[in-house]
């Protein structure tokens, strides 16, 4: 198969590797342009660009695909299939139509639940019992295309978005190889009209912990925003980023420290098992408490 690969973040890299290892010809890799990053704000290539260049693959990073010249260049590649994994740009219809088998997307949810930008975060934050990966035949709508393959997985009771991200990324890489091998032979299954939800992009304004909420919601909030952007609470004038947690026994006023890093919520309590101080590395609770004196009450 002559494949155009389109992706940008770390989530996309295992799929690129899997298609390469399966013996497909990756005729070009499309990714987002380098962005300023780090203290020096120098342009940094995306994880996909870095990996593609290490593999010796051709890379293009147009800022948009609406220009006629860009679309002509895409068509001229003569691809059998385009694989799209968290690319970050809307594909115009001429691009969707160009490959012989169209464009397949790896989406990290059980469609039609959690269409949109942040399906992994939203599944954890909502308390979903399971999620998964869908290989979708792309069309003009937002994650509305028919599903070619799907696989589900349970969400663990202490699993973070970061943990789930890595599992789903590997699952998607495995499934897309199967989908590419069976391109043209898979039966497209239209998505049902019921059960549609949208995973809105995560806003940093969501990150402050509201200790007045029930413990189950606070726990899901912390795990769902870990590692990025990271839920936080204020401790002695600094923002403490909370990375791992679990529901724990205990009761008290919302935000009250009940002992160690167990904090009372609107109902029940949450034990913080991993956190990070500004400018420091993540630490488990015991290590963190050796260098940090907690007040009697935490508050954002």
C-alpha positions as CSV (number, residue, x, y, z in Angstrom):
1,X,0.0,0.0,0.0
2,X,1.1,3.5,-0.8
3,X,0.2,5.4,2.3
4,X,0.1,9.1,3.3
5,X,0.4,9.4,7.0
6,X,-1.1,12.5,8.7
7,X,-0.5,13.1,12.4
8,X,1.1,15.4,14.9
9,X,1.4,14.5,18.6
10,X,3.0,11.6,20.5
11,X,-0.3,9.6,20.3
12,X,0.3,9.3,16.5
13,X,3.8,8.0,16.5
14,X,3.1,4.3,17.3
15,X,0.8,4.1,14.3
16,X,3.4,5.5,12.0
17,X,5.9,2.9,13.3
18,X,3.4,0.1,12.9
19,X,2.6,0.9,9.3
20,X,6.3,1.2,8.5
21,X,7.1,-2.1,10.2
22,X,4.2,-3.8,8.3
23,X,6.0,-3.0,5.1
24,X,3.8,-0.3,3.6
25,X,5.3,2.5,1.6
26,X,4.9,5.7,3.5
27,X,5.0,8.1,0.5
28,X,4.7,11.2,2.6
29,X,4.1,12.3,6.2
30,X,1.9,15.4,6.9
31,X,2.1,17.1,10.3
32,X,1.6,20.4,11.9
33,X,4.3,23.1,11.4
34,X,7.0,23.4,14.0
35,X,5.8,25.6,17.0
36,X,7.8,27.7,19.5
37,X,8.5,25.7,22.6
38,X,10.8,25.6,25.6
39,X,12.4,28.5,27.4
40,X,14.0,29.9,24.3
41,X,10.7,29.6,22.3
42,X,12.5,28.1,19.4
43,X,10.5,26.3,16.7
44,X,10.2,22.7,17.7
45,X,9.1,20.0,15.2
46,X,6.2,17.8,16.2
47,X,6.8,14.3,17.6
48,X,5.6,12.9,14.3
49,X,7.9,15.0,12.2
50,X,10.9,14.0,14.4
51,X,10.0,10.3,14.1
52,X,9.4,10.6,10.3
53,X,12.7,12.3,9.7
54,X,14.5,9.6,11.8
55,X,12.9,7.0,9.6
56,X,14.0,8.9,6.5
57,X,10.5,9.7,5.3
58,X,9.4,12.8,3.3
59,X,7.7,15.3,5.5
60,X,5.3,18.2,4.7
61,X,3.9,20.6,7.2
62,X,1.5,23.1,5.5
63,X,-0.3,25.5,7.8
64,X,-3.5,24.6,5.9
65,X,-4.8,22.4,3.1
66,X,-7.3,24.8,1.5
67,X,-5.0,26.1,-1.2
68,X,-5.4,24.5,-4.6
69,X,-1.7,24.0,-4.9
70,X,-1.6,22.0,-1.6
71,X,-4.5,19.8,-2.7
72,X,-2.9,19.2,-6.1
73,X,0.4,18.2,-4.4
74,X,-1.5,15.8,-2.2
75,X,-3.3,14.2,-5.1
76,X,-0.1,13.9,-7.1
77,X,1.3,11.5,-4.4
78,X,-1.0,8.8,-5.9
79,X,-1.7,7.2,-2.5
80,X,-3.8,4.1,-2.0
81,X,-4.8,5.2,1.5
82,X,-4.3,8.2,3.9
83,X,-4.1,7.4,7.6
84,X,-5.1,10.3,9.9
85,X,-4.2,10.3,13.6
86,X,-4.7,13.5,15.6
87,X,-3.5,15.5,12.7
88,X,-5.1,18.8,13.8
89,X,-6.3,20.2,10.4
90,X,-9.7,19.8,8.7
91,X,-9.3,17.8,5.5
92,X,-11.1,19.4,2.5
93,X,-13.2,17.2,0.3
94,X,-10.6,16.9,-2.6
95,X,-8.1,15.6,0.0
96,X,-10.6,13.1,1.4
97,X,-11.4,11.8,-2.1
98,X,-7.8,11.6,-3.4
99,X,-6.5,8.2,-2.1
100,X,-7.9,5.1,-3.7
101,X,-9.3,3.8,-0.4
102,X,-10.0,7.3,1.0
103,X,-8.9,8.4,4.5
104,X,-9.0,6.3,7.6
105,X,-8.9,8.0,11.0
106,X,-7.8,6.4,14.3
107,X,-10.2,7.9,17.0
108,X,-9.8,7.2,20.7
109,X,-13.3,6.6,21.7
110,X,-16.3,4.3,21.0
111,X,-18.1,6.4,18.5
112,X,-20.5,8.1,18.5
113,X,-19.6,8.8,22.1
114,X,-16.9,11.5,22.5
115,X,-16.6,12.8,19.0
116,X,-14.2,15.8,19.0
117,X,-10.9,17.0,20.4
118,X,-10.4,15.4,23.8
119,X,-12.1,12.0,23.9
120,X,-9.6,10.4,26.4
121,X,-9.8,13.2,28.9
122,X,-13.6,13.4,28.7
123,X,-14.1,9.6,29.1
124,X,-12.1,9.6,32.4
125,X,-13.7,12.8,33.7
126,X,-17.2,11.5,33.0
127,X,-16.5,8.2,34.8
128,X,-17.0,6.0,31.8
129,X,-16.5,2.3,32.6
130,X,-15.0,1.6,29.2
131,X,-13.6,3.3,26.1
132,X,-11.7,2.1,23.1
133,X,-10.5,2.8,19.5
134,X,-12.5,3.2,16.3
135,X,-11.0,3.1,12.8
136,X,-13.3,5.4,10.9
137,X,-13.7,6.1,7.2
138,X,-13.5,9.9,7.1
139,X,-16.1,12.2,5.7
140,X,-16.7,15.9,5.9
141,X,-18.5,15.9,9.3
142,X,-16.7,16.0,12.6
143,X,-16.0,12.3,13.5
144,X,-19.3,11.3,11.8
145,X,-18.0,8.7,9.3
146,X,-18.8,5.0,9.3
147,X,-16.7,2.8,11.6
148,X,-14.6,0.1,9.9
149,X,-13.1,-1.6,13.1
150,X,-13.6,-1.0,16.8
151,X,-12.1,-2.4,20.0
152,X,-13.1,-1.6,23.6
153,X,-11.2,-1.6,26.8
154,X,-12.1,-1.1,30.5
155,X,-10.9,2.1,32.2
156,X,-9.2,1.2,35.4
157,X,-10.3,2.7,38.7
158,X,-7.1,4.6,39.2
159,X,-6.1,5.1,35.6
160,X,-5.2,8.6,34.4
161,X,-5.6,10.1,31.0
162,X,-1.9,9.6,30.5
163,X,-2.1,5.9,31.2
164,X,-5.1,5.5,28.9
165,X,-3.5,7.6,26.2
166,X,-0.6,5.2,25.9
167,X,-2.8,2.1,25.9
168,X,-5.2,3.5,23.2
169,X,-2.3,4.7,21.1
170,X,-0.9,1.1,21.0
171,X,-4.3,-0.3,20.3
172,X,-4.9,2.1,17.5
173,X,-1.5,1.3,15.9
174,X,-2.4,-2.4,15.9
175,X,-5.9,-1.9,14.5
176,X,-4.8,0.5,11.7
177,X,-2.4,-2.2,10.4
178,X,-5.3,-4.6,10.2
179,X,-7.5,-2.0,8.5
180,X,-4.9,-1.2,5.9
181,X,-4.4,-4.9,5.1
182,X,-8.2,-5.2,4.6
183,X,-8.8,-1.9,2.9
184,X,-11.7,-2.2,0.5
185,X,-13.0,-5.4,2.2
186,X,-14.2,-4.0,5.5
187,X,-17.9,-3.3,5.9
188,X,-18.5,0.3,6.9
189,X,-20.9,0.5,9.8
190,X,-22.8,3.8,10.0
191,X,-22.7,5.4,13.5
192,X,-26.0,5.3,15.3
193,X,-27.9,8.6,15.7
194,X,-28.4,8.0,19.5
195,X,-25.6,8.3,22.1
196,X,-23.7,11.2,20.4
197,X,-21.6,13.2,22.8
198,X,-18.8,15.8,22.1
199,X,-15.5,15.9,23.7
200,X,-14.8,19.6,23.9
201,X,-11.1,20.7,23.9
202,X,-9.7,20.9,27.5
203,X,-9.6,24.5,28.7
204,X,-6.9,25.3,31.4
205,X,-9.7,27.2,33.2
206,X,-11.2,23.8,34.1
207,X,-8.1,22.7,36.0
208,X,-8.7,24.2,39.5
209,X,-10.1,21.6,41.9
210,X,-13.5,22.3,43.5
211,X,-13.3,20.4,46.8
212,X,-17.1,21.0,47.3
213,X,-17.9,18.4,44.7
214,X,-18.4,14.7,45.6
215,X,-15.2,12.7,46.1
216,X,-15.9,10.5,43.0
217,X,-16.1,13.6,40.8
218,X,-13.0,15.2,42.3
219,X,-11.0,12.0,41.8
220,X,-12.1,11.7,38.1
221,X,-11.3,15.4,37.6
222,X,-7.7,14.8,38.9
223,X,-7.1,11.7,36.9
224,X,-8.8,13.0,33.8
225,X,-6.5,16.1,33.6
226,X,-3.3,14.1,34.4
227,X,-0.7,14.8,33.1
228,X,-1.9,17.7,31.0
229,X,-3.0,20.4,31.8
230,X,-3.0,19.0,35.4
231,X,-5.6,19.6,38.0
232,X,-4.3,22.0,40.8
233,X,-5.1,23.3,44.2
234,X,-3.5,26.1,46.1
235,X,-1.1,25.2,49.0
236,X,0.6,28.0,50.9
237,X,0.4,30.4,48.0
238,X,1.7,27.9,45.3
239,X,-0.2,25.8,42.8
240,X,0.2,22.1,43.6
241,X,-0.5,20.0,40.5
242,X,-2.4,16.8,41.4
243,X,-1.5,13.9,39.2
244,X,-2.9,10.7,40.7
245,X,-5.6,10.0,43.3
246,X,-8.2,7.6,44.6
247,X,-11.4,7.8,46.6
248,X,-10.7,7.3,50.3
249,X,-12.6,7.0,53.5
250,X,-13.1,10.1,55.5
251,X,-15.3,13.2,55.9
252,X,-14.9,16.8,56.8
253,X,-15.3,20.3,55.5
254,X,-14.5,20.6,51.7
255,X,-10.7,21.0,51.3
256,X,-9.9,20.0,54.9
257,X,-6.7,17.9,55.2
258,X,-7.7,14.7,57.0
259,X,-4.1,13.3,57.3
260,X,-1.3,12.8,54.9
261,X,-2.6,13.9,51.5
262,X,-6.2,12.8,52.1
263,X,-8.6,15.7,51.5
264,X,-12.3,16.0,52.4
265,X,-14.7,16.7,49.6
266,X,-18.3,17.8,49.5
267,X,-19.0,14.2,50.3
268,X,-16.4,11.6,51.0
269,X,-12.6,12.2,50.6
270,X,-9.8,11.8,48.0
271,X,-6.3,10.6,48.7
272,X,-3.7,12.3,46.5
273,X,-1.0,9.7,45.6
274,X,1.1,11.7,43.3
275,X,1.6,15.5,42.9
276,X,4.0,18.1,41.6
277,X,5.2,21.4,43.0
278,X,6.1,24.3,40.6
279,X,9.5,23.7,39.0
280,X,9.9,20.2,40.6
281,X,9.4,16.7,39.3
282,X,6.4,14.6,40.2
283,X,6.6,12.9,43.6
284,X,4.5,10.4,45.5
285,X,2.7,11.6,48.6
286,X,5.3,10.4,51.1
287,X,8.2,12.1,49.3
288,X,6.2,15.3,48.7
289,X,5.2,15.6,52.4
290,X,8.8,15.5,53.5
291,X,9.4,18.9,52.0
292,X,5.9,20.5,52.2
293,X,3.9,21.4,55.2
294,X,0.2,21.4,54.4
295,X,-2.2,23.9,55.9
296,X,-5.4,22.6,57.6
297,X,-7.4,23.3,54.4
298,X,-6.6,23.3,50.7
299,X,-8.3,25.7,48.4
300,X,-8.1,26.9,44.8
